[in-house]
Amino acid sequence: MINQVANDRFDKGRGAQYNPKNKFLKGEYVQEHAEAIDDWELEERKTEYIFDDSKTLVNEVKSPDVGMMYSANPYQGCEHGCIYCYARNTHEYWGYSAGLDFESRIVVKKNAPQLLKKFFENKNWQPAVISFSGNTDCYQPIERKMRITRKLLEICLEYRNPVGIITKNALVLRDLDVLKELSKLNLVRVFTSITSMDEDLRRLMEPRTASYRSRLKVVEALSKNGIPTGIMNAPIIPGLNDNHMHDVLKAASEAGAKWAGYTVVRLNGAIGQIFHDWLHKAFPDRAEKVWNLISDCHEGHVNDSRWGNRMVGDGKFAELVRTQFKLYCKKYGLNQAEMEYNLNDFRRIKNGQLPLF
């Protein structure tokens, strides 16, 4: 892996602007600076796909404050390139950087469907909700070709196991047919991540995602087709999108969303330096203000690992966000109903045959 140091160049087509060091690697090649003599520029980075025969797919989530028990991620790394993404740090476990590598070197778990079937056939498995995109987006661009997420949904339908989805990509509508069948059995909830209503901000902050208008159309289409749907207004970044919360929740409710959630940004591990570099390049006029506001939400730090606090922050600004969120949700009828899944119809399938009894 060749790492890069931060430079003055700003690539609007990417979130991260360079590759910071992987903390797990002792040695590395480093491109210190462009050669001034040749006026050399970094070449445009193309997305690379690494096909992996994984040994496992479903992970038990032991963190008590993330709202899920199990997750499954058919892809590691995410081409959407969201600058704040908490999953960036996990790319270091694969030997890559949390920076540009995360959004340009995508690991594809090509045997994910076989792994999920094997998992469901385990006699010790008790039906529970499995969340797709608990780490990276299961509908990122490569899914259009690979169709792994669709196959996983078909397997969940086959075994009658409940599933939750969160995405920023309108590609989810491709699978309306499967989602409607899951919904008939009360086996699915789909959340769309909508961080703002400002397209200029999205292009900088989430450079390869669907537009906000497209995401609202996703919510509308899901609702019209009877698929229980909600949105995540996350993360809230003080000084960038905190004042967009009202418009996001209002628009989501009008589109048919029934639930909403939010988090306050936290910049753990390598994300801190990646975000800091991006922030000073994208918003030099208010970078320090935004950085200080984030720190104010985490007791003077931008990174926070305290259970219960890390997702919503603390302090005056975090309390203001929390109060506004509750007020807007009540005003627009969000989070009024419980999210209850059907856990009673799970079935195992041996050799492609359903059991007679």
Summary of the structure (lengths in Angstrom):
residues: 357
radius of gyration: 20.8
end to end distance: 54.5
largest distance: 77.2
contacts: 1145
relative contact order: 0.13
helix: 36%
strand: 15%
